[in-house]
Amino acid sequence: MANIIGAIASSHTPTIGFAMDANKQDDAVWAPIFAAFEPVKAWLAAKKPDVLLMIYNDHVTSFFFDHYSAFALGIGDQYRVADEGGGARDLPPVGGHAGLSRHIGESLMADEFDMSFFQDKPLDHGCFSPLSIMWPHQKSDGQGEGSWPGTIVPLQCGVLQFPVPSARRCFKLGQGLRRAIESYPEDLDVAIVATGGLSHQVHGERCGFNNTSWDQQFLDLFEKDPEVLLNMTQADFARLGGWESAEIIMWMVMRGAMPAKINCLHREYYLPSMTGIAVAVYESEVAVDPALNAGAHELHRRHMAHQTQGAGKLEGTYPFTLQRSVDGYRINKYLHQLIDPAFRARFLADPDATYEEAGLPQIERDMIARRDWQAMIRYGVIFFLLEKLGAVVGVSNLHIYAAMRGESLEEFQRTRNTKAMYSVAGSASTDAASWDKAGAPPAR
């Protein structure tokens, strides 16, 4: 089974990344940051975790307010460094443990956490600022090649646009994370990393606010009496630590994933400028034999599978799971571009050029070119992208339905109450008339 070996709490201010990239290790102003992270590096080197579960928040880099989620779990197999305005940092992409991510996602959904999921999004300083200083890595060669000691599972928390989750909700999410990780059947050592904070405010006339005494009190309570923190409101955190210190609710995710009694192996605090920078390492106070919980983990896996139990036996049915989403991401991403009029025009004029641009392998090019609807469904394309392709090339939904059943249009229509024909093609489309003999507008 997977095992949580301990936890790290770290601020994620871009100050950390700046000091590292500018080689400020020996500068008197910046040296305390590097010194504070040395014990963390040593702990990671000794424990050699396979996976770091990184709890962070994006800073309006890869996540924008057109769709903003409380909790978004990365389920991909690689994460690049984000460009936050002045070019991306010279760091290699870090691998994602997609199997563990999917298991966590399924577990949290079964426990009634309404998660969102992402892949193919770069991660900003919320993740890479602490990761780059605590986990030794081989720098990029300029082509994106490099290496890290292990993989990550990123959990992005939406803490910028209010309302945001409460500290208690974050703590409960952490408890769910523990159930998820420890029920994963592969032998993995996992460390939980919580990022953000401490006291700081970066906007308005109160910009520059800090409260070192509160920061120290927070660290004490976090370790010894987190229940006090769980009862606090966002207004409480803002009053004591500044508005942007709301990030510290992400620490409560990690605290919920750890046992009630923990040992603090290392703790350091430094306030160089705008943000109280803290870093700490925790382990469980009591070692528990994993065999004691084996039965509980098996019950939890059954709980996870309850909603879809037996669905795999439904003939001709291909549920679009997280696994299929990851496996079919490239072709689905390609077909999703058909919502863009400019891409549609390019696709119709020179499809091979668009295949090449997207890096589609021959099998995917052939399925699209043949309009092999049945093969694409089996391969992992979601139907709602097939109907977009149909709308672009002048094929009705009914034609696609029939093809997936291996029937002619006439055979399929005999199983319907009417012979209605429709598509998702808009009013500007001229292709619909070729199959819509009555000239009626598409219906759904």
VEXGU-818991 format. One record per residue (C-alpha): residue in one letter; z, y, x. Coordinates in pm, whole numbers, padded with zeros to 5 digits, always signed. Layout:
% residues N
AZYX ...
This chain:
% residues 444
M+00000+00000+00000 A-00036+00362+00103 N+00281+00517+00240 I+00399+00879+00249 I+00536+00915+00601 G+00662+01271+00562 A+00563+01625+00481 I+00473+01954+00644 A+00519+02301+00497 S+00315+02580+00650 S+00205+02931+00579 H-00173+02961+00573 T-00223+03328+00661 P-00555+03398+00841 T-00336+03543+01118 I-00289+03186+01243 G-00661+03118+01267 F-00729+03457+01425 A-00468+03404+01696 M-00607+03061+01776 D-00973+03163+01786 A-00891+03469+01999 N-00693+03255+02248 K-00373+03452+02197 Q-00145+03165+02303 D+00003+03366+02590 D+00018+03700+02414 A+00379+03804+02345 V+00297+03904+01987 W+00123+03578+01898 A+00295+03321+02120 P+00577+03253+01868 I+00319+03120+01620 F+00191+02863+01867 A+00542+02768+01974 A+00643+02711+01612 F+00360+02463+01560 E+00415+02260+01878 P+00677+02030+01717 V+00443+01980+01421 K+00162+01877+01653 A+00399+01641+01832 W+00515+01487+01503 L+00155+01430+01390 A+00064+01284+01729 A+00355+01041+01707 K+00306+00943+01341 K-00075+00932+01349 P-00131+00972+00974 D-00461+00843+00840 V-00479+01114+00574 L-00337+01462+00524 L-00312+01566+00161 M-00369+01941+00190 I-00223+02152-00092 Y-00376+02499-00065 N-00529+02780-00262 D-00875+02923-00221 H-00902+03301-00179 V-01204+03372-00403 T-01431+03202-00150 S-01551+02875-00299 F-01382+02919-00638 F-01462+03223-00850 F-01346+03346-01190 D-01651+03220-01377 H-01460+02889-01385 Y-01106+02893-01256 S-00885+02583-01271 A-00513+02531-01229 F-00553+02216-01019 A-00881+02107-00855 L-00894+01789-00648 G-01157+01733-00382 I-01323+01393-00417 G-01599+01422-00156 D-01634+01261+00185 Q-01666+01579+00393 Y-01552+01943+00382 R-01709+02228+00575 V-01545+02550+00691 A-01613+02836+00452 D-01771+03166+00548 E-01528+03426+00414 G-01744+03725+00493 G-01779+03744+00870 G-01918+03400+00948 A-01750+03061+00942 R-01497+02969+01211 D-01619+02741+01488 L-01456+02428+01351 P-01617+02095+01268 P-01625+01972+00910 V-01337+01741+00829 G-01384+01405+00661 G-01249+01343+00313 H-01091+01015+00206 A-01297+00981-00111 G-01140+00649-00212 L-00786+00783-00208 S-00902+01104-00377 R-01057+00915-00666 H-00747+00700-00705 I-00526+01009-00713 G-00755+01175-00967 E-00753+00874-01197 S-00376+00843-01163 L-00305+01209-01239 M-00534+01204-01542 A-00358+00890-01667 D-00030+01081-01626 E-00176+01359-01845 F-00247+01620-01579 D-00572+01790-01677 M-00743+01792-01340 S-01075+01933-01233 F-01268+01781-00945 F-01492+01923-00676 Q-01718+01816-00394 D-01963+01996-00166 K-01744+02309-00153 P-01639+02456+00182 L-01269+02521+00237 D-01136+02860+00346 H-00836+02968+00553 G-00596+02837+00289 C-00670+02493+00429 F-00825+02537+00773 S-00587+02803+00912 P-00286+02567+00936 L-00500+02254+00981 S-00671+02389+01291 I-00347+02472+01473 M-00150+02158+01386 W-00416+01885+01413 P-00600+01863+01749 H-00974+01841+01701 Q-01299+01844+01891 K-01483+02169+01831 S-01823+02187+01672 D-02127+02172+01899 G-02295+02439+01689 Q-02470+02180+01475 G-02164+02094+01269 E-02070+01795+01484 G-01710+01747+01586 S-01411+01536+01503 W-01059+01532+01362 P-00787+01268+01405 G-00817+01155+01042 T-00931+01255+00696 I-00797+01487+00427 V-00760+01503+00051 P-00770+01871-00056 L-00583+01985-00367 Q-00670+02342-00463 C-00417+02526-00679 G-00526+02826-00884 V-00256+03084-00810 L-00460+03406-00813 Q-00548+03457-01179 F-00253+03455-01415 P-00126+03262-01599 V-00069+03008-01322 P+00128+02682-01327 S+00504+02715-01312 A+00709+02595-01017 R+00837+02309-01233 R+00487+02203-01335 C+00392+02194-00967 F+00699+01984-00889 K+00602+01737-01164 L+00251+01722-01021 G+00405+01626-00688 Q+00595+01344-00855 G+00264+01226-00998 L+00108+01247-00654 R+00375+01017-00516 R+00305+00757-00785 A-00065+00786-00715 I-00047+00760-00338 E+00203+00476-00324 S+00005+00271-00576 Y-00315+00295-00371 P-00384-00064-00260 E-00516+00015+00091 D-00271+00042+00383 L-00272+00411+00470 D-00019+00650+00622 V-00030+00979+00436 A+00137+01310+00517 I+00168+01579+00249 V+00094+01932+00370 A+00194+02227+00151 T+00053+02566+00248 G+00105+02931+00149 G+00360+03210+00169 L+00617+03314+00246 S+00703+03671+00141 H+00409+03907+00134 Q+00216+04145-00086 V-00136+04250+00003 H-00229+04486-00281 G-00113+04810-00440 E+00145+05062-00332 R+00390+04779-00262 C+00146+04638-00008 G+00331+04524+00305 F+00647+04418+00124 N+00852+04148+00301 N+01198+04001+00249 T+01316+03791+00542 S+01655+03716+00390 W+01489+03574+00080 D+01248+03372+00294 Q+01541+03205+00469 Q+01719+03145+00139 F+01403+02995-00007 L+01376+02753+00285 D+01739+02649+00238 L+01697+02591-00135 F+01366+02414-00089 E+01533+02153+00127 K+01877+02119-00035 D+01857+02240-00395 P+01500+02275-00525 E+01619+02276-00886 V+01718+02641-00841 L+01359+02726-00747 L+01218+02527-01038 N+01407+02751-01280 M+01261+03069-01133 T+00972+03258-01292 Q+00670+03410-01125 A+00834+03748-01183 D+01140+03626-00991 F+00925+03515-00697 A+00734+03846-00704 R+01051+04056-00713 L+01206+03871-00421 G+00901+03793-00211 G+00609+04010-00320 W+00336+03934-00571 E+00123+03713-00348 S+00426+03502-00257 A+00347+03319-00582 E+00172+03082-00342 I+00505+02917-00268 I+00483+02722-00592 M+00241+02502-00395 W+00533+02402-00176 M+00694+02262-00490 V+00405+02016-00526 M+00497+01874-00187 R+00870+01879-00268 G+00808+01681-00585 A+00620+01419-00383 M+00918+01373-00152 P+01250+01202-00232 A+01548+01401-00355 K+01716+01376-00015 I+01508+01476+00285 N+01576+01550+00649 C+01436+01867+00804 L+01312+01771+01151 H+01180+02114+01241 R+01187+02462+01089 E+01069+02793+01229 Y+01009+03139+01087 Y+00828+03443+01225 L+00720+03776+01075 P+00454+03931+01298 S+00297+04167+01047 M+00215+04115+00678 T+00331+03763+00596 G+00647+03571+00665 I+00512+03270+00855 A+00715+02954+00819 V+00649+02597+00929 A+00867+02291+00874 V+00854+01912+00895 Y+01040+01681+00657 E+01099+01310+00627 S+01280+01096+00373 E+01650+01058+00439 V+01645+00695+00321 A+01386+00438+00427 V+01274+00221+00135 D+01112-00119+00177 P+00768-00087+00007 A+00806-00441-00127 L+01082-00319-00357 N+00833-00107-00549 A+00538-00348-00546 G+00587-00441-00912 A+00608-00078-01018 H+00288+00005-00830 E+00104-00278-01005 L+00226-00153-01343 H+00108+00197-01254 R-00240+00071-01165 R-00256-00100-01505 H-00146+00227-01665 M-00430+00404-01484 A-00686+00154-01613 H-00556+00144-01971 Q-00797+00392-02130 T-01111+00224-01995 Q-00991-00137-02006 G-01282-00356-02119 A-01542-00077-02107 G-01711-00247-01812 K-01813-00531-02044 L-02017-00305-02274 E-02377-00409-02221 G-02615-00135-02112 T-02332+00114-02057 Y-02281+00306-01733 P-01968+00528-01746 F-02003+00839-01530 T-01690+00789-01322 L-01568+00980-01018 Q-01720+00699-00808 R-02064+00744-00967 S-02029+01121-00941 V-01976+01101-00567 D-02238+00831-00508 G-02502+01009-00717 Y-02414+01364-00618 R-02733+01436-00423 I-02982+01344-00696 N-02770+01497-00971 K-02742+01820-00773 Y-03119+01822-00726 L-03189+01776-01098 H-02929+02037-01193 Q-03151+02298-01028 L-03393+02257-01318 I-03185+02510-01513 D-03328+02775-01277 P-03673+02901-01392 A-03784+02967-01033 F-03697+02613-00926 R-03870+02469-01234 A-04189+02648-01136 R-04169+02518-00780 F-04095+02166-00901 L-04396+02162-01131 A-04627+02313-00867 D-04520+02101-00567 P-04249+01842-00638 D-04279+01682-00294 A-04178+02008-00127 T-03864+02026-00340 Y-03780+01661-00264 E-03808+01733+00107 E-03598+02047+00081 A-03320+01853-00094 G-03335+01563+00152 L-03393+01304-00121 P-03452+00951+00008 Q-03769+00772-00103 I-03596+00569-00374 E-03480+00887-00549 R-03817+01059-00512 D-03993+00757-00662 M-03763+00735-00964 I-03814+01102-01045 A-04190+01091-00986 R-04229+00780-01206 R-04001+00930-01474 D-03815+00599-01459 W-03537+00699-01698 Q-03375+00356-01708 A-03366+00324-01330 M-03216+00672-01290 I-02936+00598-01537 R-02855+00274-01355 Y-02869+00457-01021 G-02608+00713-01125 V-02791+01008-01281 I-02602+01144-01580 F-02808+01153-01900 F-02769+01527-01955 L-02972+01592-01642 L-03239+01345-01754 E-03289+01546-02073 K-03333+01860-01860 L-03600+01684-01655 G-03762+01570-01978 A-03766+01924-02114 V-03936+02049-01797 V-04208+01782-01789 G-04270+01773-02165 V-04091+01450-02257 S-03874+01450-02567 N-03522+01311-02584 L-03652+01039-02816 H-03900+00919-02553 I-03617+00899-02299 Y-03389+00710-02539 A-03665+00458-02610 A-03745+00410-02243 M-03381+00343-02157 R-03380+00066-02419 G-03706-00076-02287 E-03884+00008-02615 S-04182+00211-02723 L-04121+00532-02913 E-04237+00367-03235 E-04002+00071-03185 F-03708+00299-03120 Q-03782+00523-03420 R-03773+00222-03650 T-03401+00196-03565 R-03339+00561-03672 N-03296+00710-04018 T-03573+00963-03958 K-03854+01023-03712 A-03710+01355-03593 M-03828+01460-03248 Y-03637+01704-03030 S-03556+01822-02680 V-03338+02076-02501 A-03651+02276-02416 G-03609+02640-02510 S-03838+02851-02722 A-04029+02964-02415 S-04143+02609-02342 T-04503+02524-02427 D-04469+02152-02359 A-04276+02064-02673 A-04582+02106-02898 S-04749+01802-02740 W-04493+01565-02889 D-04352+01774-03177 K-04643+01720-03416 A-04476+01907-03701 G-04418+02210-03487 A-04055+02224-03594 P-03801+02372-03353 P-03609+02116-03146 A-03294+01991-03320 R-02990+01812-03182 
